[in-house]
Amino acid sequence: MKVVVKRRDTAAKEVPITTEFIRLEALLKLADAVPSGGMAKNLIQDGEVMVNDEVCTMRGKKLRPGDRVLFMGATYVVTANET
């Protein structure tokens, strides 16, 4: 049985990274959107995640500052951490 939980966050959550890019699966874990990499993998492959307004099924998709991820009603924006 598949359970779908939807969040109702209206503001985008910024996810700062210190590297050139972050992979989609790692971003979901870093943003605390999922509890494990395995869950992230399954949700991405099931087409539950959108990147820049398009469904993305590649868990290794490279995200760079400015990219937007929509997952379970929440929006995450990749930002550059300048430290």
PDB file of N, CA, C and O in Angstrom:
ATOM      1  N   MET A   1       0.848  -1.167   0.000  1.00  0.00           N
ATOM      2  CA  MET A   1       0.000   0.000   0.000  1.00  0.00           C
ATOM      3  C   MET A   1       0.898   1.236   0.000  1.00  0.00           C
ATOM      4  O   MET A   1       1.857   1.325   0.767  1.00  0.00           O
ATOM      5  N   LYS A   2       0.573   2.177  -0.866  1.00  0.00           N
ATOM      6  CA  LYS A   2       1.352   3.401  -0.987  1.00  0.00           C
ATOM      7  C   LYS A   2       0.644   4.524  -0.248  1.00  0.00           C
ATOM      8  O   LYS A   2      -0.534   4.792  -0.487  1.00  0.00           O
ATOM      9  N   VAL A   3       1.363   5.174   0.645  1.00  0.00           N
ATOM     10  CA  VAL A   3       0.802   6.282   1.412  1.00  0.00           C
ATOM     11  C   VAL A   3       1.412   7.574   0.893  1.00  0.00           C
ATOM     12  O   VAL A   3       2.633   7.696   0.798  1.00  0.00           O
ATOM     13  N   VAL A   4       0.569   8.527   0.561  1.00  0.00           N
ATOM     14  CA  VAL A   4       1.035   9.818   0.073  1.00  0.00           C
ATOM     15  C   VAL A   4       0.739  10.866   1.130  1.00  0.00           C
ATOM     16  O   VAL A   4      -0.403  11.034   1.556  1.00  0.00           O
ATOM     17  N   VAL A   5       1.781  11.567   1.547  1.00  0.00           N
ATOM     18  CA  VAL A   5       1.638  12.630   2.532  1.00  0.00           C
ATOM     19  C   VAL A   5       1.991  13.930   1.834  1.00  0.00           C
ATOM     20  O   VAL A   5       3.033  14.025   1.186  1.00  0.00           O
ATOM     21  N   LYS A   6       1.145  14.920   1.960  1.00  0.00           N
ATOM     22  CA  LYS A   6       1.402  16.198   1.300  1.00  0.00           C
ATOM     23  C   LYS A   6       1.652  17.275   2.331  1.00  0.00           C
ATOM     24  O   LYS A   6       0.903  17.418   3.298  1.00  0.00           O
ATOM     25  N   ARG A   7       2.717  18.033   2.114  1.00  0.00           N
ATOM     26  CA  ARG A   7       3.029  19.166   2.972  1.00  0.00           C
ATOM     27  C   ARG A   7       2.362  20.397   2.379  1.00  0.00           C
ATOM     28  O   ARG A   7       2.109  20.459   1.176  1.00  0.00           O
ATOM     29  N   ARG A   8       2.083  21.360   3.218  1.00  0.00           N
ATOM     30  CA  ARG A   8       1.449  22.576   2.747  1.00  0.00           C
ATOM     31  C   ARG A   8       2.310  23.799   3.060  1.00  0.00           C
ATOM     32  O   ARG A   8       1.816  24.789   3.600  1.00  0.00           O
ATOM     33  N   ASP A   9       3.583  23.730   2.724  1.00  0.00           N
ATOM     34  CA  ASP A   9       4.470  24.874   2.904  1.00  0.00           C
ATOM     35  C   ASP A   9       4.277  25.828   1.734  1.00  0.00           C
ATOM     36  O   ASP A   9       4.280  25.400   0.580  1.00  0.00           O
ATOM     37  N   THR A  10       4.112  27.102   2.017  1.00  0.00           N
ATOM     38  CA  THR A  10       3.927  28.063   0.945  1.00  0.00           C
ATOM     39  C   THR A  10       5.233  28.730   0.543  1.00  0.00           C
ATOM     40  O   THR A  10       5.397  29.103  -0.619  1.00  0.00           O
ATOM     41  N   ALA A  11       6.156  28.888   1.465  1.00  0.00           N
ATOM     42  CA  ALA A  11       7.432  29.536   1.166  1.00  0.00           C
ATOM     43  C   ALA A  11       8.462  28.489   0.743  1.00  0.00           C
ATOM     44  O   ALA A  11       8.470  27.367   1.249  1.00  0.00           O
ATOM     45  N   ALA A  12       9.318  28.870  -0.181  1.00  0.00           N
ATOM     46  CA  ALA A  12      10.380  27.976  -0.616  1.00  0.00           C
ATOM     47  C   ALA A  12      11.456  27.907   0.459  1.00  0.00           C
ATOM     48  O   ALA A  12      11.804  28.918   1.069  1.00  0.00           O
ATOM     49  N   LYS A  13      11.972  26.721   0.679  1.00  0.00           N
ATOM     50  CA  LYS A  13      13.048  26.523   1.652  1.00  0.00           C
ATOM     51  C   LYS A  13      14.375  26.558   0.901  1.00  0.00           C
ATOM     52  O   LYS A  13      14.576  25.812  -0.057  1.00  0.00           O
ATOM     53  N   GLU A  14      15.266  27.421   1.339  1.00  0.00           N
ATOM     54  CA  GLU A  14      16.582  27.502   0.712  1.00  0.00           C
ATOM     55  C   GLU A  14      17.484  26.404   1.247  1.00  0.00           C
ATOM     56  O   GLU A  14      17.533  26.159   2.453  1.00  0.00           O
ATOM     57  N   VAL A  15      18.199  25.743   0.339  1.00  0.00           N
ATOM     58  CA  VAL A  15      19.136  24.687   0.715  1.00  0.00           C
ATOM     59  C   VAL A  15      20.516  25.119   0.223  1.00  0.00           C
ATOM     60  O   VAL A  15      20.831  24.955  -0.956  1.00  0.00           O
ATOM     61  N   PRO A  16      21.350  25.675   1.128  1.00  0.00           N
ATOM     62  CA  PRO A  16      22.675  26.143   0.715  1.00  0.00           C
ATOM     63  C   PRO A  16      23.655  24.988   0.525  1.00  0.00           C
ATOM     64  O   PRO A  16      23.686  24.046   1.317  1.00  0.00           O
ATOM     65  N   ILE A  17      24.454  25.077  -0.539  1.00  0.00           N
ATOM     66  CA  ILE A  17      25.488  24.069  -0.784  1.00  0.00           C
ATOM     67  C   ILE A  17      26.831  24.779  -0.903  1.00  0.00           C
ATOM     68  O   ILE A  17      26.894  25.944  -1.297  1.00  0.00           O
ATOM     69  N   THR A  18      27.902  24.073  -0.561  1.00  0.00           N
ATOM     70  CA  THR A  18      29.245  24.649  -0.618  1.00  0.00           C
ATOM     71  C   THR A  18      30.038  24.122  -1.808  1.00  0.00           C
ATOM     72  O   THR A  18      31.185  24.518  -2.016  1.00  0.00           O
ATOM     73  N   THR A  19      29.435  23.236  -2.583  1.00  0.00           N
ATOM     74  CA  THR A  19      30.093  22.659  -3.750  1.00  0.00           C
ATOM     75  C   THR A  19      29.455  23.214  -5.019  1.00  0.00           C
ATOM     76  O   THR A  19      28.491  23.977  -4.954  1.00  0.00           O
ATOM     77  N   GLU A  20      29.994  22.828  -6.168  1.00  0.00           N
ATOM     78  CA  GLU A  20      29.469  23.308  -7.446  1.00  0.00           C
ATOM     79  C   GLU A  20      28.051  22.803  -7.694  1.00  0.00           C
ATOM     80  O   GLU A  20      27.218  23.521  -8.247  1.00  0.00           O
ATOM     81  N   PHE A  21      27.782  21.562  -7.284  1.00  0.00           N
ATOM     82  CA  PHE A  21      26.463  20.977  -7.488  1.00  0.00           C
ATOM     83  C   PHE A  21      26.166  19.981  -6.383  1.00  0.00           C
ATOM     84  O   PHE A  21      27.045  19.619  -5.601  1.00  0.00           O
ATOM     85  N   ILE A  22      24.899  19.539  -6.327  1.00  0.00           N
ATOM     86  CA  ILE A  22      24.479  18.478  -5.415  1.00  0.00           C
ATOM     87  C   ILE A  22      23.539  17.570  -6.195  1.00  0.00           C
ATOM     88  O   ILE A  22      22.767  18.039  -7.031  1.00  0.00           O
ATOM     89  N   ARG A  23      23.604  16.301  -5.930  1.00  0.00           N
ATOM     90  CA  ARG A  23      22.715  15.365  -6.619  1.00  0.00           C
ATOM     91  C   ARG A  23      21.328  15.417  -5.970  1.00  0.00           C
ATOM     92  O   ARG A  23      21.191  15.675  -4.774  1.00  0.00           O
ATOM     93  N   LEU A  24      20.313  15.168  -6.785  1.00  0.00           N
ATOM     94  CA  LEU A  24      18.928  15.275  -6.340  1.00  0.00           C
ATOM     95  C   LEU A  24      18.657  14.434  -5.098  1.00  0.00           C
ATOM     96  O   LEU A  24      18.046  14.915  -4.144  1.00  0.00           O
ATOM     97  N   GLU A  25      19.102  13.201  -5.104  1.00  0.00           N
ATOM     98  CA  GLU A  25      18.888  12.306  -3.968  1.00  0.00           C
ATOM     99  C   GLU A  25      19.493  12.895  -2.683  1.00  0.00           C
ATOM    100  O   GLU A  25      18.874  12.845  -1.621  1.00  0.00           O
ATOM    101  N   ALA A  26      20.702  13.449  -2.792  1.00  0.00           N
ATOM    102  CA  ALA A  26      21.380  14.035  -1.637  1.00  0.00           C
ATOM    103  C   ALA A  26      20.676  15.308  -1.166  1.00  0.00           C
ATOM    104  O   ALA A  26      20.632  15.586   0.032  1.00  0.00           O
ATOM    105  N   LEU A  27      20.127  16.078  -2.104  1.00  0.00           N
ATOM    106  CA  LEU A  27      19.419  17.293  -1.727  1.00  0.00           C
ATOM    107  C   LEU A  27      18.205  16.964  -0.870  1.00  0.00           C
ATOM    108  O   LEU A  27      17.955  17.636   0.131  1.00  0.00           O
ATOM    109  N   LEU A  28      17.453  15.945  -1.249  1.00  0.00           N
ATOM    110  CA  LEU A  28      16.265  15.570  -0.477  1.00  0.00           C
ATOM    111  C   LEU A  28      16.645  15.153   0.941  1.00  0.00           C
ATOM    112  O   LEU A  28      15.922  15.452   1.892  1.00  0.00           O
ATOM    113  N   LYS A  29      17.769  14.468   1.083  1.00  0.00           N
ATOM    114  CA  LYS A  29      18.223  14.087   2.422  1.00  0.00           C
ATOM    115  C   LYS A  29      18.727  15.300   3.196  1.00  0.00           C
ATOM    116  O   LYS A  29      18.411  15.453   4.375  1.00  0.00           O
ATOM    117  N   LEU A  30      19.510  16.169   2.544  1.00  0.00           N
ATOM    118  CA  LEU A  30      20.054  17.354   3.194  1.00  0.00           C
ATOM    119  C   LEU A  30      18.938  18.289   3.671  1.00  0.00           C
ATOM    120  O   LEU A  30      19.052  18.907   4.730  1.00  0.00           O
ATOM    121  N   ALA A  31      17.882  18.386   2.902  1.00  0.00           N
ATOM    122  CA  ALA A  31      16.763  19.277   3.238  1.00  0.00           C
ATOM    123  C   ALA A  31      15.796  18.631   4.234  1.00  0.00           C
ATOM    124  O   ALA A  31      14.781  19.232   4.584  1.00  0.00           O
ATOM    125  N   ASP A  32      16.097  17.432   4.686  1.00  0.00           N
ATOM    126  CA  ASP A  32      15.224  16.673   5.594  1.00  0.00           C
ATOM    127  C   ASP A  32      13.839  16.432   5.010  1.00  0.00           C
ATOM    128  O   ASP A  32      12.849  16.372   5.739  1.00  0.00           O
ATOM    129  N   ALA A  33      13.778  16.293   3.684  1.00  0.00           N
ATOM    130  CA  ALA A  33      12.509  15.999   3.019  1.00  0.00           C
ATOM    131  C   ALA A  33      12.200  14.503   3.100  1.00  0.00           C
ATOM    132  O   ALA A  33      11.037  14.103   3.044  1.00  0.00           O
ATOM    133  N   VAL A  34      13.240  13.679   3.230  1.00  0.00           N
ATOM    134  CA  VAL A  34      13.092  12.229   3.363  1.00  0.00           C
ATOM    135  C   VAL A  34      14.046  11.741   4.448  1.00  0.00           C
ATOM    136  O   VAL A  34      15.091  12.349   4.678  1.00  0.00           O
ATOM    137  N   PRO A  35      13.690  10.646   5.113  1.00  0.00           N
ATOM    138  CA  PRO A  35      14.562  10.147   6.182  1.00  0.00           C
ATOM    139  C   PRO A  35      15.745   9.309   5.706  1.00  0.00           C
ATOM    140  O   PRO A  35      16.703   9.119   6.455  1.00  0.00           O
ATOM    141  N   SER A  36      15.693   8.801   4.460  1.00  0.00           N
ATOM    142  CA  SER A  36      16.773   7.928   4.005  1.00  0.00           C
ATOM    143  C   SER A  36      16.984   8.053   2.500  1.00  0.00           C
ATOM    144  O   SER A  36      16.107   8.494   1.757  1.00  0.00           O
ATOM    145  N   GLY A  37      18.173   7.652   2.082  1.00  0.00           N
ATOM    146  CA  GLY A  37      18.490   7.660   0.660  1.00  0.00           C
ATOM    147  C   GLY A  37      17.659   6.671  -0.123  1.00  0.00           C
ATOM    148  O   GLY A  37      17.310   6.923  -1.277  1.00  0.00           O
ATOM    149  N   GLY A  38      17.339   5.546   0.494  1.00  0.00           N
ATOM    150  CA  GLY A  38      16.514   4.545  -0.172  1.00  0.00           C
ATOM    151  C   GLY A  38      15.126   5.066  -0.477  1.00  0.00           C
ATOM    152  O   GLY A  38      14.574   4.804  -1.546  1.00  0.00           O
ATOM    153  N   MET A  39      14.562   5.808   0.467  1.00  0.00           N
ATOM    154  CA  MET A  39      13.239   6.381   0.242  1.00  0.00           C
ATOM    155  C   MET A  39      13.321   7.436  -0.858  1.00  0.00           C
ATOM    156  O   MET A  39      12.439   7.513  -1.713  1.00  0.00           O
ATOM    157  N   ALA A  40      14.380   8.251  -0.838  1.00  0.00           N
ATOM    158  CA  ALA A  40      14.562   9.272  -1.876  1.00  0.00           C
ATOM    159  C   ALA A  40      14.645   8.604  -3.245  1.00  0.00           C
ATOM    160  O   ALA A  40      14.006   9.050  -4.198  1.00  0.00           O
ATOM    161  N   LYS A  41      15.425   7.547  -3.338  1.00  0.00           N
ATOM    162  CA  LYS A  41      15.587   6.818  -4.600  1.00  0.00           C
ATOM    163  C   LYS A  41      14.237   6.351  -5.135  1.00  0.00           C
ATOM    164  O   LYS A  41      13.924   6.556  -6.307  1.00  0.00           O
ATOM    165  N   ASN A  42      13.451   5.730  -4.284  1.00  0.00           N
ATOM    166  CA  ASN A  42      12.157   5.203  -4.720  1.00  0.00           C
ATOM    167  C   ASN A  42      11.196   6.303  -5.142  1.00  0.00           C
ATOM    168  O   ASN A  42      10.511   6.169  -6.156  1.00  0.00           O
ATOM    169  N   LEU A  43      11.137   7.383  -4.381  1.00  0.00           N
ATOM    170  CA  LEU A  43      10.225   8.476  -4.707  1.00  0.00           C
ATOM    171  C   LEU A  43      10.625   9.171  -6.008  1.00  0.00           C
ATOM    172  O   LEU A  43       9.765   9.557  -6.800  1.00  0.00           O
ATOM    173  N   ILE A  44      11.921   9.326  -6.222  1.00  0.00           N
ATOM    174  CA  ILE A  44      12.395   9.940  -7.461  1.00  0.00           C
ATOM    175  C   ILE A  44      12.058   9.048  -8.650  1.00  0.00           C
ATOM    176  O   ILE A  44      11.534   9.526  -9.656  1.00  0.00           O
ATOM    177  N   GLN A  45      12.353   7.757  -8.542  1.00  0.00           N
ATOM    178  CA  GLN A  45      12.089   6.835  -9.638  1.00  0.00           C
ATOM    179  C   GLN A  45      10.601   6.669  -9.911  1.00  0.00           C
ATOM    180  O   GLN A  45      10.219   6.307 -11.024  1.00  0.00           O
ATOM    181  N   ASP A  46       9.755   6.926  -8.920  1.00  0.00           N
ATOM    182  CA  ASP A  46       8.303   6.855  -9.103  1.00  0.00           C
ATOM    183  C   ASP A  46       7.725   8.140  -9.700  1.00  0.00           C
ATOM    184  O   ASP A  46       6.518   8.234  -9.921  1.00  0.00           O
ATOM    185  N   GLY A  47       8.581   9.124  -9.960  1.00  0.00           N
ATOM    186  CA  GLY A  47       8.121  10.362 -10.576  1.00  0.00           C
ATOM    187  C   GLY A  47       7.443  11.320  -9.621  1.00  0.00           C
ATOM    188  O   GLY A  47       6.615  12.127 -10.042  1.00  0.00           O
ATOM    189  N   GLU A  48       7.781  11.249  -8.328  1.00  0.00           N
ATOM    190  CA  GLU A  48       7.159  12.093  -7.306  1.00  0.00           C
ATOM    191  C   GLU A  48       7.878  13.429  -7.112  1.00  0.00           C
ATOM    192  O   GLU A  48       7.442  14.251  -6.307  1.00  0.00           O
ATOM    193  N   VAL A  49       8.975  13.654  -7.840  1.00  0.00           N
ATOM    194  CA  VAL A  49       9.792  14.848  -7.636  1.00  0.00           C
ATOM    195  C   VAL A  49       9.867  15.641  -8.949  1.00  0.00           C
ATOM    196  O   VAL A  49      10.041  15.076 -10.028  1.00  0.00           O
ATOM    197  N   MET A  50       9.730  16.967  -8.821  1.00  0.00           N
ATOM    198  CA  MET A  50       9.865  17.839  -9.985  1.00  0.00           C
ATOM    199  C   MET A  50      11.087  18.736  -9.807  1.00  0.00           C
ATOM    200  O   MET A  50      11.331  19.261  -8.720  1.00  0.00           O
ATOM    201  N   VAL A  51      11.845  18.906 -10.881  1.00  0.00           N
ATOM    202  CA  VAL A  51      12.996  19.803 -10.883  1.00  0.00           C
ATOM    203  C   VAL A  51      12.749  20.853 -11.951  1.00  0.00           C
ATOM    204  O   VAL A  51      12.561  20.529 -13.124  1.00  0.00           O
ATOM    205  N   ASN A  52      12.750  22.107 -11.541  1.00  0.00           N
ATOM    206  CA  ASN A  52      12.506  23.222 -12.467  1.00  0.00           C
ATOM    207  C   ASN A  52      11.235  22.995 -13.288  1.00  0.00           C
ATOM    208  O   ASN A  52      11.232  23.168 -14.507  1.00  0.00           O
ATOM    209  N   ASP A  53      10.162  22.607 -12.604  1.00  0.00           N
ATOM    210  CA  ASP A  53       8.823  22.426 -13.180  1.00  0.00           C
ATOM    211  C   ASP A  53       8.690  21.248 -14.137  1.00  0.00           C
ATOM    212  O   ASP A  53       7.747  21.208 -14.927  1.00  0.00           O
ATOM    213  N   GLU A  54       9.611  20.288 -14.086  1.00  0.00           N
ATOM    214  CA  GLU A  54       9.517  19.078 -14.895  1.00  0.00           C
ATOM    215  C   GLU A  54       9.744  17.863 -14.001  1.00  0.00           C
ATOM    216  O   GLU A  54      10.605  17.888 -13.122  1.00  0.00           O
ATOM    217  N   VAL A  55       8.975  16.802 -14.225  1.00  0.00           N
ATOM    218  CA  VAL A  55       9.159  15.570 -13.457  1.00  0.00           C
ATOM    219  C   VAL A  55      10.553  15.025 -13.762  1.00  0.00           C
ATOM    220  O   VAL A  55      10.967  14.945 -14.918  1.00  0.00           O
ATOM    221  N   CYS A  56      11.259  14.656 -12.707  1.00  0.00           N
ATOM    222  CA  CYS A  56      12.615  14.130 -12.855  1.00  0.00           C
ATOM    223  C   CYS A  56      12.691  12.752 -12.207  1.00  0.00           C
ATOM    224  O   CYS A  56      12.354  12.594 -11.034  1.00  0.00           O
ATOM    225  N   THR A  57      13.131  11.762 -12.966  1.00  0.00           N
ATOM    226  CA  THR A  57      13.265  10.403 -12.428  1.00  0.00           C
ATOM    227  C   THR A  57      14.727   9.982 -12.307  1.00  0.00           C
ATOM    228  O   THR A  57      15.017   8.806 -12.084  1.00  0.00           O
ATOM    229  N   MET A  58      15.646  10.933 -12.451  1.00  0.00           N
ATOM    230  CA  MET A  58      17.079  10.642 -12.327  1.00  0.00           C
ATOM    231  C   MET A  58      17.551  11.039 -10.938  1.00  0.00           C
ATOM    232  O   MET A  58      17.652  12.228 -10.636  1.00  0.00           O
ATOM    233  N   ARG A  59      17.840  10.066 -10.096  1.00  0.00           N
ATOM    234  CA  ARG A  59      18.242  10.393  -8.723  1.00  0.00           C
ATOM    235  C   ARG A  59      19.603  11.065  -8.674  1.00  0.00           C
ATOM    236  O   ARG A  59      19.913  11.764  -7.708  1.00  0.00           O
ATOM    237  N   GLY A  60      20.417  10.866  -9.696  1.00  0.00           N
ATOM    238  CA  GLY A  60      21.742  11.476  -9.746  1.00  0.00           C
ATOM    239  C   GLY A  60      21.753  12.815 -10.465  1.00  0.00           C
ATOM    240  O   GLY A  60      22.824  13.341 -10.768  1.00  0.00           O
ATOM    241  N   LYS A  61      20.596  13.370 -10.741  1.00  0.00           N
ATOM    242  CA  LYS A  61      20.493  14.666 -11.433  1.00  0.00           C
ATOM    243  C   LYS A  61      21.304  15.710 -10.671  1.00  0.00           C
ATOM    244  O   LYS A  61      21.130  15.874  -9.463  1.00  0.00           O
ATOM    245  N   LYS A  62      22.184  16.411 -11.372  1.00  0.00           N
ATOM    246  CA  LYS A  62      23.015  17.435 -10.740  1.00  0.00           C
ATOM    247  C   LYS A  62      22.229  18.732 -10.633  1.00  0.00           C
ATOM    248  O   LYS A  62      21.719  19.250 -11.626  1.00  0.00           O
ATOM    249  N   LEU A  63      22.141  19.244  -9.421  1.00  0.00           N
ATOM    250  CA  LEU A  63      21.442  20.497  -9.163  1.00  0.00           C
ATOM    251  C   LEU A  63      22.463  21.563  -8.805  1.00  0.00           C
ATOM    252  O   LEU A  63      23.399  21.318  -8.044  1.00  0.00           O
ATOM    253  N   ARG A  64      22.270  22.739  -9.361  1.00  0.00           N
ATOM    254  CA  ARG A  64      23.168  23.861  -9.111  1.00  0.00           C
ATOM    255  C   ARG A  64      22.378  25.015  -8.508  1.00  0.00           C
ATOM    256  O   ARG A  64      21.149  25.027  -8.581  1.00  0.00           O
ATOM    257  N   PRO A  65      23.065  25.984  -7.914  1.00  0.00           N
ATOM    258  CA  PRO A  65      22.347  27.133  -7.340  1.00  0.00           C
ATOM    259  C   PRO A  65      21.355  27.735  -8.341  1.00  0.00           C
ATOM    260  O   PRO A  65      21.678  27.970  -9.506  1.00  0.00           O
ATOM    261  N   GLY A  66      20.148  27.974  -7.850  1.00  0.00           N
ATOM    262  CA  GLY A  66      19.074  28.509  -8.684  1.00  0.00           C
ATOM    263  C   GLY A  66      18.054  27.453  -9.079  1.00  0.00           C
ATOM    264  O   GLY A  66      16.927  27.793  -9.442  1.00  0.00           O
ATOM    265  N   ASP A  67      18.428  26.173  -9.013  1.00  0.00           N
ATOM    266  CA  ASP A  67      17.487  25.101  -9.351  1.00  0.00           C
ATOM    267  C   ASP A  67      16.427  24.985  -8.269  1.00  0.00           C
ATOM    268  O   ASP A  67      16.700  25.186  -7.086  1.00  0.00           O
ATOM    269  N   ARG A  68      15.202  24.653  -8.697  1.00  0.00           N
ATOM    270  CA  ARG A  68      14.067  24.521  -7.778  1.00  0.00           C
ATOM    271  C   ARG A  68      13.563  23.081  -7.812  1.00  0.00           C
ATOM    272  O   ARG A  68      13.402  22.488  -8.879  1.00  0.00           O
ATOM    273  N   VAL A  69      13.318  22.535  -6.634  1.00  0.00           N
ATOM    274  CA  VAL A  69      12.805  21.169  -6.504  1.00  0.00           C
ATOM    275  C   VAL A  69      11.458  21.239  -5.806  1.00  0.00           C
ATOM    276  O   VAL A  69      11.325  21.863  -4.753  1.00  0.00           O
ATOM    277  N   LEU A  70      10.461  20.595  -6.399  1.00  0.00           N
ATOM    278  CA  LEU A  70       9.130  20.515  -5.807  1.00  0.00           C
ATOM    279  C   LEU A  70       8.894  19.071  -5.390  1.00  0.00           C
ATOM    280  O   LEU A  70       8.961  18.155  -6.209  1.00  0.00           O
ATOM    281  N   PHE A  71       8.614  18.882  -4.098  1.00  0.00           N
ATOM    282  CA  PHE A  71       8.421  17.529  -3.573  1.00  0.00           C
ATOM    283  C   PHE A  71       7.383  17.571  -2.469  1.00  0.00           C
ATOM    284  O   PHE A  71       7.551  18.289  -1.483  1.00  0.00           O
ATOM    285  N   MET A  72       6.329  16.821  -2.623  1.00  0.00           N
ATOM    286  CA  MET A  72       5.263  16.702  -1.629  1.00  0.00           C
ATOM    287  C   MET A  72       4.701  18.062  -1.219  1.00  0.00           C
ATOM    288  O   MET A  72       4.415  18.288  -0.043  1.00  0.00           O
ATOM    289  N   GLY A  73       4.544  18.956  -2.174  1.00  0.00           N
ATOM    290  CA  GLY A  73       3.960  20.259  -1.902  1.00  0.00           C
ATOM    291  C   GLY A  73       4.930  21.293  -1.367  1.00  0.00           C
ATOM    292  O   GLY A  73       4.553  22.449  -1.172  1.00  0.00           O
ATOM    293  N   ALA A  74       6.173  20.902  -1.126  1.00  0.00           N
ATOM    294  CA  ALA A  74       7.186  21.843  -0.631  1.00  0.00           C
ATOM    295  C   ALA A  74       8.155  22.184  -1.759  1.00  0.00           C
ATOM    296  O   ALA A  74       8.450  21.352  -2.616  1.00  0.00           O
ATOM    297  N   THR A  75       8.638  23.410  -1.741  1.00  0.00           N
ATOM    298  CA  THR A  75       9.611  23.847  -2.737  1.00  0.00           C
ATOM    299  C   THR A  75      10.955  24.081  -2.057  1.00  0.00           C
ATOM    300  O   THR A  75      11.039  24.724  -1.011  1.00  0.00           O
ATOM    301  N   TYR A  76      11.998  23.545  -2.674  1.00  0.00           N
ATOM    302  CA  TYR A  76      13.360  23.703  -2.179  1.00  0.00           C
ATOM    303  C   TYR A  76      14.176  24.392  -3.261  1.00  0.00           C
ATOM    304  O   TYR A  76      14.144  23.981  -4.421  1.00  0.00           O
ATOM    305  N   VAL A  77      14.902  25.430  -2.892  1.00  0.00           N
ATOM    306  CA  VAL A  77      15.733  26.174  -3.841  1.00  0.00           C
ATOM    307  C   VAL A  77      17.191  25.997  -3.454  1.00  0.00           C
ATOM    308  O   VAL A  77      17.580  26.253  -2.314  1.00  0.00           O
ATOM    309  N   VAL A  78      17.993  25.557  -4.417  1.00  0.00           N
ATOM    310  CA  VAL A  78      19.417  25.384  -4.172  1.00  0.00           C
ATOM    311  C   VAL A  78      20.069  26.770  -4.210  1.00  0.00           C
ATOM    312  O   VAL A  78      19.877  27.536  -5.154  1.00  0.00           O
ATOM    313  N   THR A  79      20.838  27.072  -3.170  1.00  0.00           N
ATOM    314  CA  THR A  79      21.558  28.354  -3.104  1.00  0.00           C
ATOM    315  C   THR A  79      23.031  28.082  -2.846  1.00  0.00           C
ATOM    316  O   THR A  79      23.402  27.022  -2.344  1.00  0.00           O
ATOM    317  N   ALA A  80      23.858  29.051  -3.194  1.00  0.00           N
ATOM    318  CA  ALA A  80      25.304  28.937  -2.968  1.00  0.00           C
ATOM    319  C   ALA A  80      25.627  29.473  -1.582  1.00  0.00           C
ATOM    320  O   ALA A  80      25.226  30.580  -1.221  1.00  0.00           O
ATOM    321  N   ASN A  81      26.348  28.684  -0.819  1.00  0.00           N
ATOM    322  CA  ASN A  81      26.820  29.113   0.492  1.00  0.00           C
ATOM    323  C   ASN A  81      28.211  29.696   0.292  1.00  0.00           C
ATOM    324  O   ASN A  81      29.147  28.967  -0.034  1.00  0.00           O
ATOM    325  N   GLU A  82      28.351  30.970   0.480  1.00  0.00           N
ATOM    326  CA  GLU A  82      29.596  31.679   0.158  1.00  0.00           C
ATOM    327  C   GLU A  82      30.686  31.578   1.223  1.00  0.00           C
ATOM    328  O   GLU A  82      31.632  32.365   1.186  1.00  0.00           O
ATOM    329  N   THR A  83      30.595  30.657   2.156  1.00  0.00           N
ATOM    330  CA  THR A  83      31.619  30.574   3.203  1.00  0.00           C
ATOM    331  C   THR A  83      32.719  29.621   2.866  1.00  0.00           C
ATOM    332  O   THR A  83      33.649  29.449   3.654  1.00  0.00           O
TER     333      THR A  83
END
